[in-house]
Amino acid sequence: MKAEDRIIQAERALSRSFAAVDRTALFNQEKVLAAFREERIALRHFIPSTGYGYGDEGRDTLGRIYARAFGAERAIVSPAILSGTHALTVALFGILRPGDGILFLTGTPYDTIRSVIWGKGNGSLSDFGVFADVLPLTGEGKADLGAAKAALSFKRYTMVYIQRSRGYELRDAFTVGEIGEMCAFLRESGFEGCIFVDNCYGEFVEEREPTEAGADLIAGSLIKNPGGGLAPTGGYIAGKAAYVAQCEDRLTAPGVGGEIGSYAYGYRQFYQGFFLAPHVVAQALKGSLLIGKCMEDLGYENFPALGRPLADITRAIRFRTKEELIAFIQSVQDVSPVDSFVTLEPWDMPGYDAKVIMAAGTFVAGASIELSADAPMREPYTAYFQGGLTYEHCRLACREILSRLLG
């Protein structure tokens, strides 16, 4: 069967799943629109600011829009937050103090955050006397709540950390419902500290965010879901007002907090990107479903498996050989609008413990909400496919991938 015929067949099989994605997008679009209307957004909110940024209405109102849409008390949204890892780091150092402890409830965190926690001599949390414990996931890839209860009864932790997305692990991302169950269990077990969720890749995938399900604090990157493909940089932290205020003091300076911070290029792309984000996320999810269905039909294992709930925009696909993996990643690069002519090679990427090969022919460098794919060069050979500003682009990429695999 030709690649195009396989895609048509997959689209027919996925019609109900596509319709469910569209319903979620409509719900989230209405939620975001309501936040814009409630904050009475006008052209003046888009203008640049310089210097200290005192009274920067565009900056402050953008934070309030995120807080409203995410069911949070307060939010920082800033181009001074340079990545998802930086957003997480600001939150960790904002909340934790020497002698405090952090419990990782969902296994070892993503590669780039590990040196922030356990690095030696680099200003890590460990250097500042913060201890960290990791609870392995169960064999089914779920949080081990029994082990969590035992850990909480044995040590005093200031923060429990939940990673929503899979990172480079072969597990499903956690749904907001599952995160809500974790939060409820932690409170029932007597935990009174900060429940912090790494929300990268998860925004607008479901109708609720973790802050609407019991999490105290969430963080993420604007060049992933919430930037809608337009935000040129930045990150956000949202949640309980007291915790966000502590993070503001860490992002800028204690006592100054969120009162300063200018942006000389203006905020229109941040506002417009957030407005478009529910639709763009839906496009990426449909692309994920399509590539997942087509790869499953060819016998390749997927995470999440077809029929499982979607909880983020990433899809893990396991390959039999290194060569197959590289061919898959190269196929994505070949249909990129930027740098389509580039031949990819694995390289030592900062923050990763293995060479990484990455297809990222994107308008915004490294933007994971745009069609991209990456993989650590280690067994099991697994590609992580995410993003897609339009379903049509995802479909074209799927056709290229299938054509290459089918020979």
C-alpha positions as a Markdown table, in Angstrom:
| # | Residue | x | y | z |
|---|---|---|---|---|
| 1 | Met | 0.0 | 0.0 | 0.0 |
| 2 | Lys | 1.3 | 3.5 | -0.9 |
| 3 | Ala | 2.0 | 6.1 | 1.7 |
| 4 | Glu | -0.9 | 8.3 | 0.7 |
| 5 | Asp | -3.3 | 5.4 | 0.8 |
| 6 | Arg | -2.1 | 4.5 | 4.3 |
| 7 | Ile | -2.7 | 8.1 | 5.4 |
| 8 | Ile | -6.2 | 8.2 | 4.1 |
| 9 | Gln | -7.0 | 5.0 | 5.8 |
| 10 | Ala | -5.5 | 6.3 | 9.1 |
| 11 | Glu | -7.5 | 9.5 | 8.9 |
| 12 | Arg | -10.8 | 7.6 | 8.5 |
| 13 | Ala | -9.9 | 5.4 | 11.5 |
| 14 | Leu | -9.0 | 8.5 | 13.6 |
| 15 | Ser | -12.2 | 10.6 | 12.8 |
| 16 | Arg | -13.6 | 10.3 | 16.3 |
| 17 | Ser | -10.2 | 11.1 | 17.9 |
| 18 | Phe | -9.9 | 14.2 | 15.7 |
| 19 | Ala | -13.4 | 15.3 | 16.7 |
| 20 | Ala | -12.5 | 15.0 | 20.4 |
| 21 | Val | -9.4 | 17.1 | 19.9 |
| 22 | Asp | -11.5 | 19.8 | 18.2 |
| 23 | Arg | -13.9 | 19.9 | 21.1 |
| 24 | Thr | -11.1 | 20.4 | 23.5 |
| 25 | Ala | -9.7 | 23.2 | 21.3 |
| 26 | Leu | -13.0 | 24.9 | 21.2 |
| 27 | Phe | -13.3 | 24.7 | 25.0 |
| 28 | Asn | -9.8 | 26.1 | 25.5 |
| 29 | Gln | -10.3 | 28.8 | 22.9 |
| 30 | Glu | -13.4 | 30.1 | 24.7 |
| 31 | Lys | -11.4 | 30.1 | 28.0 |
| 32 | Val | -8.6 | 32.1 | 26.5 |
| 33 | Leu | -10.9 | 34.5 | 24.8 |
| 34 | Ala | -12.7 | 35.1 | 28.1 |
| 35 | Ala | -9.4 | 35.9 | 29.7 |
| 36 | Phe | -8.6 | 38.5 | 27.0 |
| 37 | Arg | -12.1 | 40.1 | 27.3 |
| 38 | Glu | -12.0 | 40.1 | 31.1 |
| 39 | Glu | -8.6 | 41.9 | 31.1 |
| 40 | Arg | -9.9 | 44.4 | 28.4 |
| 41 | Ile | -7.0 | 43.9 | 26.1 |
| 42 | Ala | -6.2 | 46.8 | 23.9 |
| 43 | Leu | -3.5 | 47.9 | 21.5 |
| 44 | Arg | -1.6 | 49.7 | 24.3 |
| 45 | His | -0.8 | 46.3 | 25.9 |
| 46 | Phe | 1.4 | 45.4 | 22.9 |
| 47 | Ile | 3.7 | 48.4 | 23.0 |
| 48 | Pro | 7.4 | 48.1 | 24.0 |
| 49 | Ser | 9.0 | 49.2 | 27.2 |
| 50 | Thr | 12.6 | 50.0 | 28.2 |
| 51 | Gly | 14.8 | 50.5 | 31.2 |
| 52 | Tyr | 13.5 | 49.2 | 34.5 |
| 53 | Gly | 10.0 | 48.6 | 33.1 |
| 54 | Tyr | 8.2 | 50.1 | 36.0 |
| 55 | Gly | 4.4 | 50.1 | 35.4 |
| 56 | Asp | 4.8 | 48.0 | 32.2 |
| 57 | Glu | 1.1 | 47.3 | 31.6 |
| 58 | Gly | 1.7 | 44.9 | 28.7 |
| 59 | Arg | 3.9 | 42.7 | 31.0 |
| 60 | Asp | 1.6 | 42.7 | 34.0 |
| 61 | Thr | -1.6 | 42.1 | 32.0 |
| 62 | Leu | 0.0 | 39.2 | 30.1 |
| 63 | Gly | 0.6 | 37.5 | 33.4 |
| 64 | Arg | -3.0 | 38.1 | 34.5 |
| 65 | Ile | -4.3 | 36.5 | 31.3 |
| 66 | Tyr | -2.2 | 33.4 | 31.8 |
| 67 | Ala | -3.4 | 33.2 | 35.4 |
| 68 | Arg | -7.0 | 33.5 | 34.4 |
| 69 | Ala | -6.7 | 30.9 | 31.6 |
| 70 | Phe | -4.8 | 28.4 | 33.8 |
| 71 | Gly | -7.0 | 28.8 | 36.9 |
| 72 | Ala | -4.1 | 30.3 | 38.9 |
| 73 | Glu | -3.9 | 33.1 | 41.4 |
| 74 | Arg | -0.9 | 34.8 | 39.7 |
| 75 | Ala | 1.5 | 34.2 | 36.9 |
| 76 | Ile | 4.9 | 35.4 | 35.6 |
| 77 | Val | 5.2 | 35.5 | 31.8 |
| 78 | Ser | 8.5 | 36.9 | 30.7 |
| 79 | Pro | 11.0 | 36.9 | 27.8 |
| 80 | Ala | 13.6 | 37.0 | 30.6 |
| 81 | Ile | 12.8 | 33.3 | 31.2 |
| 82 | Leu | 15.0 | 31.7 | 28.5 |
| 83 | Ser | 13.6 | 28.2 | 28.3 |
| 84 | Gly | 11.5 | 25.6 | 30.0 |
| 85 | Thr | 14.5 | 24.5 | 32.0 |
| 86 | His | 15.1 | 28.1 | 33.1 |
| 87 | Ala | 11.5 | 28.4 | 34.2 |
| 88 | Leu | 11.7 | 25.3 | 36.3 |
| 89 | Thr | 15.1 | 26.4 | 37.7 |
| 90 | Val | 13.7 | 29.9 | 38.7 |
| 91 | Ala | 10.8 | 28.1 | 40.5 |
| 92 | Leu | 13.0 | 25.6 | 42.3 |
| 93 | Phe | 15.4 | 28.3 | 43.5 |
| 94 | Gly | 12.5 | 30.6 | 44.3 |
| 95 | Ile | 10.8 | 28.1 | 46.6 |
| 96 | Leu | 13.6 | 26.0 | 48.1 |
| 97 | Arg | 16.1 | 27.1 | 50.8 |
| 98 | Pro | 19.2 | 25.5 | 52.3 |
| 99 | Gly | 18.2 | 22.4 | 54.2 |
| 100 | Asp | 15.0 | 21.9 | 52.3 |
| 101 | Gly | 14.1 | 18.7 | 50.5 |
| 102 | Ile | 12.4 | 17.9 | 47.2 |
| 103 | Leu | 10.7 | 14.6 | 46.4 |
| 104 | Phe | 10.5 | 13.6 | 42.7 |
| 105 | Leu | 7.3 | 11.7 | 42.5 |
| 106 | Thr | 7.4 | 10.7 | 38.9 |
| 107 | Gly | 10.8 | 9.2 | 38.5 |
| 108 | Thr | 14.1 | 10.9 | 37.5 |
| 109 | Pro | 13.4 | 14.2 | 35.9 |
| 110 | Tyr | 14.3 | 15.3 | 32.3 |
| 111 | Asp | 18.0 | 15.4 | 31.4 |
| 112 | Thr | 18.4 | 19.1 | 31.4 |
| 113 | Ile | 17.1 | 19.6 | 34.9 |
| 114 | Arg | 19.4 | 17.0 | 36.5 |
| 115 | Ser | 22.5 | 19.2 | 36.7 |
| 116 | Val | 20.3 | 21.9 | 38.3 |
| 117 | Ile | 19.5 | 19.4 | 41.1 |
| 118 | Trp | 22.6 | 17.3 | 41.5 |
| 119 | Gly | 25.4 | 19.2 | 39.8 |
| 120 | Lys | 28.7 | 19.6 | 41.6 |
| 121 | Gly | 30.3 | 23.0 | 42.0 |
| 122 | Asn | 28.0 | 24.7 | 39.4 |
| 123 | Gly | 25.6 | 26.4 | 41.8 |
| 124 | Ser | 23.1 | 23.5 | 41.8 |
| 125 | Leu | 20.5 | 22.9 | 44.5 |
| 126 | Ser | 22.8 | 20.3 | 45.9 |
| 127 | Asp | 25.6 | 22.9 | 46.2 |
| 128 | Phe | 23.2 | 25.0 | 48.3 |
| 129 | Gly | 22.3 | 22.2 | 50.7 |
| 130 | Val | 19.0 | 21.2 | 49.2 |
| 131 | Phe | 18.5 | 17.4 | 49.2 |
| 132 | Ala | 16.5 | 15.5 | 46.6 |
| 133 | Asp | 15.0 | 12.0 | 46.5 |
| 134 | Val | 13.6 | 10.2 | 43.5 |
| 135 | Leu | 10.8 | 7.7 | 43.6 |
| 136 | Pro | 10.9 | 5.3 | 40.6 |
| 137 | Leu | 7.7 | 4.7 | 38.7 |
| 138 | Thr | 5.9 | 1.4 | 38.9 |
| 139 | Gly | 6.2 | -1.2 | 36.2 |
| 140 | Glu | 3.1 | 0.3 | 34.6 |
| 141 | Gly | 4.8 | 3.8 | 34.4 |
| 142 | Lys | 2.6 | 5.3 | 37.2 |
| 143 | Ala | 3.5 | 7.1 | 40.4 |
| 144 | Asp | 4.2 | 4.8 | 43.3 |
| 145 | Leu | 1.9 | 6.4 | 45.9 |
| 146 | Gly | 2.6 | 3.8 | 48.5 |
| 147 | Ala | 6.3 | 4.6 | 48.3 |
| 148 | Ala | 5.4 | 8.3 | 48.4 |
| 149 | Lys | 3.5 | 7.9 | 51.6 |
| 150 | Ala | 6.4 | 6.1 | 53.2 |
| 151 | Ala | 8.8 | 8.8 | 52.1 |
| 152 | Leu | 6.7 | 11.6 | 53.4 |
| 153 | Ser | 6.4 | 9.8 | 56.8 |
| 154 | Phe | 10.2 | 9.4 | 57.0 |
| 155 | Lys | 11.4 | 12.8 | 55.8 |
| 156 | Arg | 10.2 | 16.4 | 55.7 |
| 157 | Tyr | 10.0 | 17.7 | 52.2 |
| 158 | Thr | 9.3 | 21.3 | 51.1 |
| 159 | Met | 8.4 | 20.4 | 47.6 |
| 160 | Val | 7.0 | 17.5 | 45.6 |
| 161 | Tyr | 7.9 | 17.6 | 41.9 |
| 162 | Ile | 5.7 | 16.1 | 39.2 |
| 163 | Gln | 6.9 | 15.9 | 35.6 |
| 164 | Arg | 3.8 | 15.8 | 33.3 |
| 165 | Ser | 5.6 | 14.9 | 30.1 |
| 166 | Arg | 7.6 | 11.7 | 29.5 |
| 167 | Gly | 10.9 | 13.4 | 28.7 |
| 168 | Tyr | 13.1 | 10.7 | 27.3 |
| 169 | Glu | 11.4 | 7.9 | 29.2 |
| 170 | Leu | 9.2 | 5.3 | 27.6 |
| 171 | Arg | 6.0 | 6.0 | 29.4 |
| 172 | Asp | 2.8 | 7.9 | 28.9 |
| 173 | Ala | 2.5 | 11.5 | 29.9 |
| 174 | Phe | 0.4 | 12.0 | 33.0 |
| 175 | Thr | -3.1 | 13.3 | 32.5 |
| 176 | Val | -4.4 | 16.2 | 34.5 |
| 177 | Gly | -6.8 | 13.7 | 36.1 |
| 178 | Glu | -3.8 | 11.6 | 37.2 |
| 179 | Ile | -2.0 | 14.7 | 38.5 |
| 180 | Gly | -5.1 | 15.6 | 40.4 |
| 181 | Glu | -5.2 | 12.2 | 42.1 |
| 182 | Met | -1.5 | 12.6 | 43.0 |
| 183 | Cys | -2.2 | 16.0 | 44.5 |
| 184 | Ala | -5.2 | 14.7 | 46.5 |
| 185 | Phe | -3.2 | 11.8 | 47.8 |
| 186 | Leu | -0.3 | 14.0 | 48.9 |
| 187 | Arg | -2.7 | 16.3 | 50.9 |
| 188 | Glu | -4.4 | 13.3 | 52.4 |
| 189 | Ser | -1.0 | 12.0 | 53.5 |
| 190 | Gly | -0.3 | 15.2 | 55.3 |
| 191 | Phe | 2.0 | 17.0 | 52.9 |
| 192 | Glu | 1.6 | 20.8 | 53.3 |
| 193 | Gly | 4.4 | 22.0 | 51.0 |
| 194 | Cys | 4.5 | 23.1 | 47.4 |
| 195 | Ile | 3.3 | 20.6 | 44.7 |
| 196 | Phe | 5.1 | 21.7 | 41.6 |
| 197 | Val | 4.4 | 20.5 | 38.1 |
| 198 | Asp | 6.7 | 20.7 | 35.1 |
| 199 | Asn | 3.9 | 21.5 | 32.6 |
| 200 | Cys | 6.1 | 21.6 | 29.5 |
| 201 | Tyr | 4.3 | 20.1 | 26.4 |
| 202 | Gly | 1.0 | 19.8 | 28.2 |
| 203 | Glu | -0.7 | 23.2 | 28.0 |
| 204 | Phe | -4.1 | 23.1 | 26.3 |
| 205 | Val | -4.0 | 19.4 | 25.5 |
| 206 | Glu | -6.8 | 18.9 | 28.0 |
| 207 | Glu | -9.6 | 21.2 | 29.3 |
| 208 | Arg | -7.9 | 21.7 | 32.6 |
| 209 | Glu | -4.4 | 22.6 | 33.7 |
| 210 | Pro | -2.7 | 21.1 | 36.8 |
| 211 | Thr | -3.3 | 24.3 | 38.7 |
| 212 | Glu | -7.0 | 23.5 | 38.4 |
| 213 | Ala | -6.5 | 20.0 | 39.8 |
| 214 | Gly | -4.6 | 20.7 | 43.0 |
| 215 | Ala | -1.1 | 21.8 | 41.9 |
| 216 | Asp | 0.4 | 24.8 | 43.7 |
| 217 | Leu | 2.7 | 25.8 | 40.9 |
| 218 | Ile | 3.3 | 25.1 | 37.2 |
| 219 | Ala | 6.0 | 26.2 | 34.8 |
| 220 | Gly | 6.7 | 25.9 | 31.1 |
| 221 | Ser | 8.2 | 27.4 | 27.9 |
| 222 | Leu | 6.6 | 29.9 | 25.5 |
| 223 | Ile | 8.3 | 28.2 | 22.5 |
| 224 | Lys | 6.3 | 25.2 | 23.3 |
| 225 | Asn | 2.5 | 25.1 | 23.5 |
| 226 | Pro | 1.4 | 28.4 | 25.1 |
| 227 | Gly | 3.4 | 30.5 | 22.6 |
| 228 | Gly | 1.3 | 29.3 | 19.8 |
| 229 | Gly | 4.3 | 29.3 | 17.4 |
| 230 | Leu | 4.6 | 33.1 | 17.5 |
| 231 | Ala | 6.3 | 33.8 | 20.8 |
| 232 | Pro | 10.0 | 34.3 | 20.0 |
| 233 | Thr | 11.3 | 33.3 | 23.4 |
| 234 | Gly | 10.2 | 33.2 | 27.1 |
| 235 | Gly | 8.6 | 31.2 | 29.8 |
| 236 | Tyr | 5.9 | 31.3 | 32.4 |
| 237 | Ile | 5.4 | 30.3 | 36.1 |
| 238 | Ala | 1.8 | 30.2 | 37.4 |
| 239 | Gly | 0.1 | 29.2 | 40.6 |
| 240 | Lys | -0.5 | 30.3 | 44.2 |
| 241 | Ala | 0.3 | 34.0 | 44.6 |
| 242 | Ala | 2.7 | 33.5 | 47.5 |
| 243 | Tyr | 4.8 | 31.0 | 45.6 |
| 244 | Val | 4.8 | 33.0 | 42.4 |
| 245 | Ala | 5.9 | 36.1 | 44.4 |
| 246 | Gln | 8.9 | 34.1 | 45.6 |
| 247 | Cys | 9.7 | 33.1 | 42.1 |
| 248 | Glu | 9.6 | 36.7 | 41.0 |
| 249 | Asp | 12.2 | 37.6 | 43.6 |
| 250 | Arg | 14.4 | 34.9 | 42.2 |
| 251 | Leu | 13.9 | 35.9 | 38.6 |
| 252 | Thr | 14.9 | 39.6 | 39.3 |
| 253 | Ala | 16.0 | 40.4 | 42.8 |
| 254 | Pro | 14.6 | 40.0 | 46.3 |
| 255 | Gly | 12.4 | 43.0 | 47.2 |
| 256 | Val | 12.1 | 44.0 | 43.6 |
| 257 | Gly | 10.3 | 41.0 | 42.3 |
| 258 | Gly | 7.8 | 41.5 | 39.5 |
| 259 | Glu | 7.9 | 45.3 | 39.5 |
| 260 | Ile | 10.7 | 45.5 | 37.0 |
| 261 | Gly | 11.4 | 43.9 | 33.6 |
| 262 | Ser | 11.1 | 45.7 | 30.3 |
| 263 | Tyr | 10.9 | 44.3 | 26.7 |
| 264 | Ala | 12.0 | 46.7 | 23.9 |
| 265 | Tyr | 10.4 | 44.7 | 21.1 |
| 266 | Gly | 6.8 | 44.8 | 22.3 |
| 267 | Tyr | 4.4 | 42.1 | 23.5 |
| 268 | Arg | 2.0 | 41.5 | 20.5 |
| 269 | Gln | 3.5 | 38.1 | 19.6 |
| 270 | Phe | 3.1 | 36.9 | 23.1 |
| 271 | Tyr | -0.5 | 37.9 | 23.3 |
| 272 | Gln | -1.4 | 36.7 | 19.8 |
| 273 | Gly | 0.5 | 33.4 | 20.3 |
| 274 | Phe | -1.4 | 32.7 | 23.5 |
| 275 | Phe | -4.6 | 33.4 | 21.7 |
| 276 | Leu | -3.8 | 31.0 | 18.9 |
| 277 | Ala | -2.3 | 28.3 | 21.2 |
| 278 | Pro | -5.5 | 26.2 | 21.7 |
| 279 | His | -5.8 | 25.8 | 17.9 |
| 280 | Val | -2.1 | 25.2 | 17.3 |
| 281 | Val | -2.0 | 22.6 | 20.0 |
| 282 | Ala | -5.0 | 20.8 | 18.4 |
| 283 | Gln | -3.1 | 20.8 | 15.1 |
| 284 | Ala | -0.1 | 19.2 | 16.7 |
| 285 | Leu | -2.2 | 16.6 | 18.5 |
| 286 | Lys | -3.9 | 15.6 | 15.2 |
| 287 | Gly | -0.5 | 15.3 | 13.6 |
| 288 | Ser | 0.7 | 13.1 | 16.6 |
| 289 | Leu | -2.4 | 10.9 | 16.2 |
| 290 | Leu | -1.8 | 10.5 | 12.5 |
| 291 | Ile | 1.9 | 9.6 | 12.7 |
| 292 | Gly | 1.1 | 7.3 | 15.6 |
| 293 | Lys | -1.5 | 5.4 | 13.7 |
| 294 | Cys | 0.6 | 5.0 | 10.6 |
| 295 | Met | 3.6 | 3.9 | 12.6 |
| 296 | Glu | 1.6 | 1.5 | 14.6 |
| 297 | Asp | 0.2 | 0.0 | 11.4 |
| 298 | Leu | 3.8 | -0.6 | 10.3 |
| 299 | Gly | 4.5 | -2.5 | 13.6 |
| 300 | Tyr | 6.4 | 0.2 | 15.5 |
| 301 | Glu | 5.6 | 0.6 | 19.2 |
| 302 | Asn | 4.1 | 4.0 | 20.2 |
| 303 | Phe | 3.8 | 5.9 | 23.4 |
| 304 | Pro | 1.0 | 6.7 | 24.0 |
| 305 | Ala | -0.5 | 3.7 | 22.3 |
| 306 | Leu | -3.5 | 4.5 | 20.1 |
| 307 | Gly | -6.7 | 4.7 | 22.2 |
| 308 | Arg | -4.8 | 5.9 | 25.3 |
| 309 | Pro | -5.5 | 9.5 | 26.5 |
| 310 | Leu | -3.4 | 12.3 | 25.1 |
| 311 | Ala | -1.7 | 14.3 | 27.9 |
| 312 | Asp | 1.0 | 16.2 | 25.9 |
| 313 | Ile | 2.0 | 16.9 | 22.4 |
| 314 | Thr | 4.9 | 14.4 | 22.2 |
| 315 | Arg | 4.9 | 10.9 | 20.8 |
| 316 | Ala | 7.6 | 8.4 | 21.4 |
| 317 | Ile | 8.2 | 5.9 | 18.6 |
| 318 | Arg | 10.6 | 2.9 | 19.2 |
| 319 | Phe | 12.8 | 1.7 | 16.3 |
| 320 | Arg | 14.7 | -1.5 | 15.8 |
| 321 | Thr | 18.0 | 0.1 | 14.7 |
| 322 | Lys | 20.0 | 3.3 | 15.0 |
| 323 | Glu | 19.8 | 3.7 | 11.2 |
| 324 | Glu | 16.0 | 3.5 | 11.2 |
| 325 | Leu | 15.9 | 6.1 | 14.0 |
| 326 | Ile | 18.2 | 8.5 | 12.1 |
| 327 | Ala | 16.2 | 8.1 | 8.9 |
| 328 | Phe | 13.0 | 9.0 | 10.8 |
| 329 | Ile | 14.5 | 12.2 | 12.3 |
| 330 | Gln | 16.1 | 13.1 | 8.9 |
| 331 | Ser | 12.7 | 12.8 | 7.2 |
| 332 | Val | 11.2 | 15.4 | 9.5 |
| 333 | Gln | 14.1 | 17.8 | 8.7 |
| 334 | Asp | 13.6 | 17.2 | 5.0 |
| 335 | Val | 10.0 | 18.5 | 5.1 |
| 336 | Ser | 10.8 | 21.5 | 7.3 |
| 337 | Pro | 10.2 | 25.0 | 6.0 |
| 338 | Val | 13.6 | 26.1 | 7.3 |
| 339 | Asp | 16.9 | 24.3 | 6.7 |
| 340 | Ser | 15.3 | 21.5 | 4.8 |
| 341 | Phe | 18.6 | 20.9 | 3.0 |
| 342 | Val | 20.5 | 20.1 | 6.2 |
| 343 | Thr | 22.0 | 16.6 | 6.8 |
| 344 | Leu | 21.6 | 15.8 | 10.5 |
| 345 | Glu | 24.3 | 14.4 | 12.8 |
| 346 | Pro | 24.1 | 13.4 | 16.5 |
| 347 | Trp | 25.9 | 16.0 | 18.7 |
| 348 | Asp | 26.8 | 16.8 | 22.3 |
| 349 | Met | 23.9 | 19.1 | 23.3 |
| 350 | Pro | 24.2 | 21.1 | 26.5 |
| 351 | Gly | 22.4 | 19.5 | 29.4 |
| 352 | Tyr | 22.1 | 16.0 | 27.9 |
| 353 | Asp | 24.1 | 12.9 | 29.0 |
| 354 | Ala | 24.1 | 11.3 | 25.5 |
| 355 | Lys | 24.5 | 12.6 | 22.0 |
| 356 | Val | 21.3 | 13.9 | 20.6 |
| 357 | Ile | 20.0 | 14.1 | 17.0 |
| 358 | Met | 17.4 | 16.8 | 16.4 |
| 359 | Ala | 15.2 | 17.8 | 13.5 |
| 360 | Ala | 14.3 | 21.4 | 14.1 |
| 361 | Gly | 13.8 | 23.3 | 10.9 |
| 362 | Thr | 11.7 | 25.9 | 12.7 |
| 363 | Phe | 11.0 | 29.6 | 12.4 |
| 364 | Val | 11.8 | 30.1 | 16.1 |
| 365 | Ala | 15.0 | 28.2 | 16.9 |
| 366 | Gly | 14.3 | 25.1 | 18.9 |
| 367 | Ala | 10.6 | 25.7 | 19.1 |
| 368 | Ser | 8.9 | 22.4 | 20.1 |
| 369 | Ile | 5.4 | 23.5 | 19.1 |
| 370 | Glu | 6.7 | 23.6 | 15.5 |
| 371 | Leu | 7.1 | 20.3 | 13.8 |
| 372 | Ser | 10.2 | 18.7 | 15.2 |
| 373 | Ala | 11.7 | 15.4 | 16.3 |
| 374 | Asp | 14.7 | 14.5 | 18.5 |
| 375 | Ala | 16.3 | 11.4 | 20.0 |
| 376 | Pro | 19.1 | 10.5 | 22.3 |
| 377 | Met | 21.5 | 8.2 | 20.6 |
| 378 | Arg | 21.2 | 5.3 | 23.1 |
| 379 | Glu | 19.1 | 2.1 | 23.3 |
| 380 | Pro | 16.2 | 1.6 | 23.1 |
| 381 | Tyr | 16.3 | 3.7 | 19.9 |
| 382 | Thr | 13.4 | 6.0 | 20.4 |
| 383 | Ala | 12.4 | 9.1 | 18.5 |
| 384 | Tyr | 10.3 | 11.9 | 20.2 |
| 385 | Phe | 8.0 | 13.5 | 17.7 |
| 386 | Gln | 6.2 | 16.7 | 18.6 |
| 387 | Gly | 4.6 | 19.9 | 17.4 |
| 388 | Gly | 3.2 | 21.1 | 14.1 |
| 389 | Leu | 1.7 | 24.5 | 13.5 |
| 390 | Thr | -0.7 | 23.1 | 10.9 |
| 391 | Tyr | -2.1 | 19.6 | 10.5 |
| 392 | Glu | -1.3 | 19.8 | 6.8 |
| 393 | His | 2.4 | 20.1 | 7.5 |
| 394 | Cys | 2.2 | 17.1 | 9.8 |
| 395 | Arg | 0.4 | 15.2 | 7.1 |
| 396 | Leu | 3.1 | 16.0 | 4.6 |
| 397 | Ala | 5.8 | 14.9 | 7.0 |
| 398 | Cys | 4.0 | 11.7 | 7.7 |
| 399 | Arg | 3.9 | 11.0 | 3.9 |
| 400 | Glu | 7.6 | 11.6 | 3.6 |
| 401 | Ile | 8.4 | 9.3 | 6.6 |
| 402 | Leu | 6.2 | 6.5 | 5.3 |
| 403 | Ser | 7.7 | 6.8 | 1.8 |
| 404 | Arg | 11.2 | 6.4 | 3.2 |
| 405 | Leu | 10.3 | 3.5 | 5.5 |
| 406 | Leu | 8.4 | 1.7 | 2.8 |
| 407 | Gly | 11.2 | 2.2 | 0.3 |
